[in-house]
Amino acid sequence: MTITNRTSFERVYRAQKDARTKERMLLVLNVGYYDKVAAHVAREIHKSKGWSSQWLKRYREKGPEGLQDKIRGGIHPKVSRQVE
């Protein structure tokens, strides 16, 4: 799902608490709604062109939810439950 209305996207952007997601939303806002070049926006926020391509692709595929970090499995603790 993409947000087609710029005003709605800006509202969601302002309400976003996670800094990394907000940075990705700023990319989408500038490229998708203000017609800026992705590489230029990436440079302005000190990111690579590849970074911008990756996040724009995820936005196109999954909408705003695609801009959030994926939940990853971690290494299981070596400490037993009793010790915890």
Sine and cosine of phi, psi and omega as CSV:
sin_phi,cos_phi,sin_psi,cos_psi,sin_omega,cos_omega
0.00,0.00,0.82,-0.57,0.11,-0.99
-0.96,-0.29,0.45,-0.89,0.05,-1.00
-1.00,-0.07,0.92,-0.40,-0.10,-1.00
-1.00,0.09,-0.36,0.93,-0.04,-1.00
-1.00,-0.05,0.85,-0.53,-0.02,-1.00
-0.86,0.52,-0.67,0.74,-0.02,-1.00
-0.88,0.47,-0.66,0.75,0.04,-1.00
-0.90,0.43,-0.68,0.73,0.01,-1.00
-0.89,0.45,-0.68,0.74,0.03,-1.00
-0.88,0.47,-0.61,0.79,0.02,-1.00
-0.90,0.44,-0.71,0.70,0.02,-1.00
-0.91,0.42,-0.64,0.76,0.03,-1.00
-0.86,0.50,-0.74,0.68,-0.03,-1.00
-0.91,0.42,-0.51,0.86,-0.03,-1.00
-0.99,0.13,-0.27,0.96,-0.05,-1.00
-0.90,0.43,0.75,-0.66,-0.03,-1.00
-0.99,-0.10,-0.53,0.85,-0.05,-1.00
-0.97,0.26,0.85,-0.53,-0.08,-1.00
-0.90,0.44,-0.63,0.77,-0.03,-1.00
-0.93,0.38,-0.67,0.74,0.04,-1.00
-0.91,0.41,-0.64,0.77,-0.01,-1.00
-0.90,0.45,-0.61,0.79,0.03,-1.00
-0.89,0.45,-0.66,0.75,0.02,-1.00
-0.93,0.37,-0.61,0.79,0.04,-1.00
-0.91,0.41,-0.58,0.81,0.05,-1.00
-0.88,0.48,-0.65,0.76,0.07,-1.00
-0.86,0.51,-0.78,0.63,-0.02,-1.00
-0.88,0.47,-0.66,0.75,0.00,-1.00
-0.86,0.51,-0.74,0.68,-0.03,-1.00
-0.94,0.34,-0.64,0.77,-0.03,-1.00
-0.98,0.18,-0.73,0.68,-0.11,-0.99
-0.98,0.19,-0.54,0.84,-0.11,-0.99
-0.93,-0.36,-0.40,0.92,0.01,-1.00
-0.93,-0.36,0.12,0.99,0.08,-1.00
0.82,0.58,0.60,0.80,0.09,-1.00
-1.00,0.05,0.35,-0.94,0.01,-1.00
-0.98,0.21,0.75,-0.67,-0.08,-1.00
-0.83,0.55,-0.68,0.73,-0.01,-1.00
-0.89,0.45,-0.59,0.81,0.01,-1.00
-0.94,0.35,-0.67,0.74,0.02,-1.00
-0.90,0.44,-0.69,0.72,0.01,-1.00
-0.85,0.53,-0.69,0.72,0.00,-1.00
-0.90,0.44,-0.64,0.77,0.00,-1.00
-0.89,0.46,-0.54,0.84,-0.01,-1.00
-0.97,-0.23,0.30,0.95,0.11,-0.99
0.88,0.48,0.72,0.70,0.06,-1.00
-0.80,-0.60,0.23,-0.97,-0.02,-1.00
-1.00,0.07,0.28,-0.96,0.06,-1.00
-0.90,0.44,-0.61,0.79,0.03,-1.00
-0.90,0.44,-0.63,0.78,0.05,-1.00
-0.86,0.51,-0.73,0.69,-0.03,-1.00
-0.91,0.42,-0.65,0.76,0.01,-1.00
-0.88,0.47,-0.69,0.73,-0.01,-1.00
-0.87,0.50,-0.74,0.67,-0.07,-1.00
-0.96,0.27,-0.54,0.84,0.08,-1.00
-0.92,0.40,-0.63,0.78,0.05,-1.00
-0.89,0.45,-0.72,0.70,0.01,-1.00
-0.89,0.45,-0.59,0.81,0.04,-1.00
-0.91,0.41,-0.69,0.72,0.02,-1.00
-0.89,0.46,-0.60,0.80,-0.04,-1.00
-0.98,0.19,-0.64,0.77,-0.17,-0.99
-0.83,-0.55,-0.03,1.00,-0.02,-1.00
0.96,0.27,-0.32,-0.95,-0.05,-1.00
-0.84,0.54,-0.50,0.86,0.02,-1.00
-0.90,0.43,-0.47,0.88,0.01,-1.00
-0.94,0.34,-0.22,0.98,0.00,-1.00
-1.00,0.06,-0.12,0.99,0.02,-1.00
-1.00,0.03,0.43,-0.90,0.05,-1.00
-0.89,0.46,0.59,-0.81,0.08,-1.00
-0.97,0.24,0.57,-0.82,0.08,-1.00
-0.98,0.18,0.81,-0.59,-0.05,-1.00
-0.89,-0.45,0.52,-0.86,0.10,-1.00
-0.98,0.21,0.56,-0.83,0.00,-1.00
-0.92,-0.39,-0.03,-1.00,0.07,-1.00
-0.97,0.26,0.72,-0.69,0.01,-1.00
-0.94,0.33,0.62,-0.79,-0.02,-1.00
-0.90,0.44,0.53,-0.85,0.00,-1.00
-1.00,0.02,-0.10,1.00,0.00,-1.00
-1.00,0.06,0.70,-0.71,-0.02,-1.00
-0.94,0.35,0.32,-0.95,0.01,-1.00
-0.87,0.50,-0.59,0.81,-0.02,-1.00
-0.89,0.45,-0.65,0.76,-0.03,-1.00
-0.94,0.33,-0.57,0.82,0.03,-1.00
-0.86,0.52,0.00,0.00,0.00,0.00
